[in-house]
Amino acid sequence: MSSANSALSHIDSDGKASMVDVGEKDITRREARAEGYIYMAPETLALVKDNGLKKGDVLAVARIAGIQAAKQCSQLVPLCHPLMLNFIGVEFQLEDAASVNGEACIRIETCCRLNGKTGVEIEALTAASVAALTIYDMCKAVDKEMHIEGIRVLEKSGGRSGHYIHGSATSASGGAA
């Protein structure tokens, strides 16, 4: 856990949940990248690669689902600001036998950008999560053992808190979204 900022930005002075007032913040270019993994049997990954599932093109549907999810964050996450995103990207990397226990996986990487007053990491995380859930939904008939892991922010930039890169000891940290 990070100890960079002990004050929670969505809690007011009385300890109640509140939406952050971003009205006085500067408009800056903001970007966030996130990732997630869905692990599955190698045979399931082969079906995804070969477009062999009855529900259709798994990755095409998951890409659209991730894009739609990023655009809907303020409807899903109660204190999230509605944003006019300039760009939402959802990409997939298929990995055969990615783990020691013989599972294969699909790595999902998302990117969200805007010029605005608040960050886009929730949008990037939501896109990765919903893309993974969509893959699960489309493949569940053939693989009950799938599991989703590793949803996290990889990088964010813009705004007061500076540039953050996951795992970097030199990442800047600070204020609220």
ZIPEQUI-V488559 format. One record per pair of residues at least 12 apart in sequence whose C-alpha atoms are under 10 Angstrom apart, sorted by the first residue. I is the first residue (numbers start at 1). J is the second residue. Records with the same first field share a line. If there is no record, write none. Layout:
I: J ; J
//
This chain:
2: 173
3: 173
4: 172 ; 173 ; 174 ; 175
5: 173 ; 174 ; 175 ; 176
6: 174
7: 175 ; 176
8: 175 ; 176
9: 21 ; 175 ; 176 ; 177
10: 79 ; 80 ; 176 ; 177
17: 78 ; 79
18: 78 ; 79
19: 78 ; 79 ; 80 ; 81
20: 79 ; 80 ; 81 ; 118 ; 176 ; 177
21: 81 ; 117 ; 118 ; 176 ; 177
22: 81 ; 116 ; 117 ; 118 ; 176 ; 177
23: 117 ; 118
24: 117
25: 116 ; 117 ; 118 ; 159 ; 160
26: 115 ; 116 ; 117 ; 118 ; 159 ; 160
27: 114 ; 115 ; 116 ; 117 ; 118 ; 158 ; 159
28: 114 ; 115 ; 116 ; 117 ; 118 ; 119 ; 157 ; 158 ; 159 ; 160
29: 86 ; 113 ; 114 ; 115 ; 116 ; 117 ; 118 ; 119 ; 157 ; 158 ; 159
30: 85 ; 86 ; 112 ; 113 ; 114 ; 115 ; 116 ; 117 ; 118 ; 119 ; 120 ; 121 ; 156 ; 157 ; 158 ; 159 ; 162 ; 163
31: 85 ; 86 ; 87 ; 88 ; 111 ; 112 ; 113 ; 114 ; 115 ; 119 ; 120 ; 121 ; 124 ; 155 ; 156 ; 157 ; 158 ; 159 ; 163
32: 88 ; 110 ; 111 ; 112 ; 113 ; 114 ; 119 ; 120 ; 121 ; 122 ; 123 ; 124 ; 125 ; 153 ; 154 ; 155 ; 156 ; 157 ; 158 ; 163 ; 164 ; 165
33: 88 ; 89 ; 90 ; 109 ; 110 ; 111 ; 112 ; 113 ; 120 ; 121 ; 122 ; 123 ; 124 ; 125 ; 128 ; 152 ; 153 ; 154 ; 155 ; 156 ; 157 ; 165 ; 166
34: 90 ; 108 ; 109 ; 110 ; 111 ; 112 ; 121 ; 122 ; 123 ; 124 ; 125 ; 126 ; 127 ; 128 ; 129 ; 150 ; 151 ; 152 ; 153 ; 154 ; 155 ; 156 ; 166
35: 90 ; 91 ; 92 ; 107 ; 108 ; 109 ; 110 ; 111 ; 124 ; 125 ; 126 ; 127 ; 128 ; 129 ; 132 ; 149 ; 150 ; 151 ; 152 ; 153 ; 154 ; 155
36: 92 ; 106 ; 107 ; 108 ; 109 ; 110 ; 125 ; 127 ; 128 ; 129 ; 130 ; 131 ; 132 ; 148 ; 149 ; 150 ; 151 ; 152 ; 153 ; 154
37: 92 ; 93 ; 94 ; 104 ; 105 ; 106 ; 107 ; 108 ; 109 ; 128 ; 129 ; 131 ; 132 ; 147 ; 148 ; 149 ; 150 ; 151 ; 152
38: 94 ; 103 ; 104 ; 105 ; 106 ; 107 ; 108 ; 129 ; 131 ; 132 ; 133 ; 135 ; 136 ; 146 ; 147 ; 148 ; 149 ; 150 ; 151
39: 95 ; 96 ; 97 ; 98 ; 99 ; 102 ; 103 ; 104 ; 105 ; 106 ; 107 ; 132 ; 136 ; 145 ; 146 ; 147 ; 148 ; 149
40: 96 ; 97 ; 98 ; 102 ; 103 ; 104 ; 105 ; 106 ; 136 ; 139 ; 140 ; 142 ; 143 ; 144 ; 145 ; 146 ; 147 ; 148
41: 96 ; 97 ; 101 ; 102 ; 103 ; 104 ; 105 ; 142 ; 143 ; 144 ; 145 ; 146
42: 95 ; 96 ; 97 ; 98 ; 102 ; 103 ; 104 ; 105
43: 96 ; 103 ; 104 ; 142 ; 143
44: 103 ; 104 ; 105 ; 139 ; 140 ; 142 ; 143 ; 146
45: 94 ; 95 ; 96 ; 97 ; 103 ; 104 ; 105 ; 106 ; 139 ; 143
46: 94 ; 96 ; 104
47: 139 ; 142
48: 94 ; 106 ; 135 ; 138 ; 139
49: 94
53: 138 ; 139 ; 141 ; 142
54: 138 ; 139 ; 141
55: 137 ; 138 ; 139 ; 141
56: 138
57: 135 ; 138
58: 131 ; 134 ; 135 ; 136 ; 137 ; 138 ; 139
59: 90 ; 91 ; 92 ; 106 ; 108 ; 131 ; 132 ; 134 ; 135 ; 138
60: 90 ; 91 ; 131 ; 135
61: 131 ; 134 ; 135 ; 138
62: 90 ; 91 ; 92 ; 108 ; 127 ; 128 ; 130 ; 131 ; 132 ; 133 ; 134 ; 135 ; 136 ; 137 ; 138
63: 88 ; 89 ; 90 ; 91 ; 92 ; 108 ; 110 ; 127 ; 128 ; 130 ; 131 ; 132 ; 134 ; 135
64: 89 ; 90 ; 127 ; 130 ; 131 ; 134
65: 90 ; 127 ; 128 ; 129 ; 130 ; 131 ; 132 ; 133 ; 134 ; 135
66: 88 ; 89 ; 90 ; 91 ; 108 ; 110 ; 123 ; 124 ; 125 ; 126 ; 127 ; 128 ; 129 ; 130 ; 131 ; 132 ; 133 ; 134
67: 87 ; 88 ; 89 ; 90 ; 110 ; 111 ; 112 ; 123 ; 124 ; 126 ; 127 ; 128 ; 130 ; 131
68: 88 ; 123 ; 126 ; 127 ; 130 ; 131
69: 123 ; 124 ; 125 ; 126 ; 127 ; 128 ; 129 ; 130 ; 131
70: 83 ; 85 ; 87 ; 88 ; 89 ; 110 ; 111 ; 112 ; 120 ; 121 ; 122 ; 123 ; 124 ; 125 ; 126 ; 127 ; 128 ; 129 ; 130
71: 83 ; 84 ; 85 ; 88 ; 112 ; 123 ; 124 ; 126 ; 127
72: 123 ; 126 ; 127
73: 120 ; 122 ; 123 ; 124 ; 125 ; 126 ; 127
74: 122 ; 123
76: 126
77: 122 ; 123 ; 126
80: 118 ; 119 ; 120 ; 122 ; 123 ; 177
81: 117 ; 118 ; 119 ; 120 ; 122 ; 177
82: 118
83: 114 ; 115 ; 116 ; 117 ; 118 ; 119 ; 120 ; 123
84: 113 ; 114 ; 115 ; 116
85: 112 ; 113 ; 114 ; 115 ; 116 ; 120 ; 123
86: 112 ; 113 ; 114 ; 115 ; 116
87: 111 ; 112 ; 113 ; 114
88: 110 ; 111 ; 112 ; 113 ; 114 ; 123 ; 124 ; 127
89: 109 ; 110 ; 111 ; 112 ; 113 ; 124 ; 127 ; 128
90: 108 ; 109 ; 110 ; 111 ; 112 ; 124 ; 127 ; 128 ; 131
91: 106 ; 107 ; 108 ; 109 ; 110 ; 111 ; 128 ; 131
92: 106 ; 107 ; 108 ; 109 ; 110 ; 131
93: 105 ; 106 ; 107 ; 108 ; 109
94: 106 ; 107 ; 108
95: 107
103: 145 ; 146
104: 146
105: 146 ; 147 ; 148
106: 132 ; 135 ; 148
107: 128 ; 132 ; 148 ; 149 ; 150
108: 127 ; 128 ; 129 ; 131 ; 132 ; 150 ; 151
109: 124 ; 125 ; 127 ; 128 ; 131 ; 151 ; 152 ; 153 ; 154
110: 123 ; 124 ; 125 ; 126 ; 127 ; 128 ; 129 ; 131 ; 153 ; 154
111: 123 ; 124 ; 125 ; 127 ; 128 ; 153 ; 154 ; 155 ; 156
112: 124 ; 125 ; 127 ; 156
113: 156 ; 157 ; 158
114: 158
115: 158
116: 158 ; 159
117: 158 ; 159 ; 160 ; 177
118: 158 ; 159 ; 160 ; 176 ; 177
119: 156 ; 157 ; 158 ; 159 ; 160 ; 161 ; 176 ; 177
120: 156 ; 157 ; 158 ; 177
121: 152 ; 153 ; 154 ; 155 ; 156 ; 157 ; 177
122: 152 ; 153 ; 177
124: 151 ; 152 ; 153 ; 154 ; 156
125: 151 ; 152 ; 153 ; 154
126: 151 ; 152
128: 151 ; 152 ; 153
129: 148 ; 149 ; 150 ; 151 ; 152
132: 147 ; 148 ; 149 ; 151
133: 147 ; 148
135: 148
136: 148
152: 166
153: 165 ; 166
154: 166 ; 167
155: 167 ; 168 ; 171
156: 171
157: 172
158: 177
159: 174 ; 175 ; 176 ; 177
160: 172 ; 173 ; 174 ; 175 ; 176 ; 177
161: 173 ; 174 ; 175 ; 176 ; 177
162: 174 ; 175
//
